[in-house]
Amino acid sequence: MQVLAEVHRCDGYPVNWPDRPDEWLSQASVLGAWVAELGGRVVGHVSLSPSGEGDLAPGLWSERSGTSKDLTAVVSRLFVAPQARGHGVGALLIGRAVEEARRHGVHPVLDVVASDTAAAALYERLGWELMATVEQRWSPSQLVSIHCYAAAS
């Protein structure tokens, strides 16, 4: 939780700090979750899960590919400690999640807050395709712009 708290302080991710960060992390890992270590210290995390309520990218991928949303997996909860950036940790974590999705026979997709330009730049550098940018209501008073990405086929 220390790394997640550090990322939240530095980058504002997650946008809304969860009441129970440990549950927030474990909820999204039905298909798997991985951490990265650097020098014996946990410096990153990613998870993979089936499409859930509120996930926008699976529906967009389904429409584009003519397949069921059930044939997608959502990459989420990706974060890397600020001091560990520049070592390829984020790319390695995403690569691991993509590899697992393909092992399950599903296509990896993700949603990211549009204001997180560093994350979007990473996904695009890795060949992910921006499918759409949409507005999503997270609460009666919070409307958020979301980029929806799909991994390269």
SEVEXNU-551653 format. One record per residue (C-alpha): residue in one letter; x, y, z. Coordinates in steps of 0.2 Angstrom, whole numbers, plus 5000, padded with zeros to 4 digits. Layout:
BEGIN
aXYZ/...
***
This chain:
BEGIN
m500050005000/q501550125003/v501950124984/l500150154980/a500050304992/e501650374985/v500950364968/h499350444973/r500250594982/c501350624967/d500250584952/g498450584959/y498150394955/p496950334959/v495950484956/n494850444971/w495850364985/p494950204990/d494350185008/r495150015008/p496650014996/d497049834999/e495349784994/w495349904979/l496949814973/s496349634975/q494549664968/a495249684951/s496349534950/v495249394945/l496349334931/g497949384940/a498949524948/w500849554947/v502049664956/a503749724951/e505249734962/l506849834960/g508249814973/g507149704983/r505749834985/v504049824977/v503949964965/g502449924954/h500849834951/v499649784938/s498049674937/l496949584925/s495149544926/p493649504916/s492549644910/g491549724924/e490149854926/g490850024922/d492249964911/l492050054894/a493449984883/p492749804883/g491149864875/l492049964862/w493149824858/s491649704856/e490849824844/r492449844833/s492849664833/g491149594832/t491449484847/s490749464864/k491349574878/d491749404887/l493249394875/t494149544883/a495149564899/v495349724907/v497149784912/s497049894927/r497749954943/l499449984935/f500650094944/v502450124946/a503350204960/p504050374955/q505850334959/a505750174949/r505150254933/g506350244918/h506850064921/g505449994910/v504449924925/g502749984918/a503149904901/l503649744909/l502049744920/i500949774905/g501849644895/r501449514908/a499649564909/v499449554890/e500349384890/e499149314903/a497649384893/r498149294878/r498449134887/h496649144892/g496149174874/v495449354877/h495949524871/p496749654883/v495949824884/l495949964897/d495250124902/v496350274908/v495850444914/a496250564900/s497250684911/d498550544915/t499550584900/a501050484906/a500050324906/a499250364889/a501050394882/l501650224888/y500150134881/e500350214864/r502250184864/l501849994867/g500749994852/w499050004861/e497650084850/l496550224856/m494750174852/a493850324859/t493850464872/v492250464882/e491450554897/q491050444912/r490050494927/w490850424943/s489750514955/p488350644954/s489650784955/q491150694945/l491150684926/v492850614920/s493550604903/i494150424899/h495350354885/c494850174880/y496250074873/a496449904865/a498149804864/a498749774846/s498049624839/
***
